[in-house]
């Protein structure tokens, strides 16, 4: 566990947090998204996202299916940006599609 710096100094995270700038962004390490994460860990990642606004996770080796499952932990997964007309490209996982934009 690692205590975050600055405004969240009293927060104990179940992973390591390194602030990237004084205003936003953090690198998160000590977490493996290829494993089943507890609800508490996912909630902590969400709290870190709300605080830092941008999170960077290095060296993650997850399948497209695992990426979709992880994303579903944070809400509805959508298959395209509603502001663009999607051009179907290839299936990634389940009901999620990757799109190319012209």
Secondary structure, DSSP 8 states (H G I E B T S, - for coil): -EE--GGGTT-EESSEEEESSSSS-EEEES--TTS---HHHHHHHHHHHHHHS-EEE-S----HHHHHHHHHTTS---SS-TTS--EEEEEEETTEEEEE--
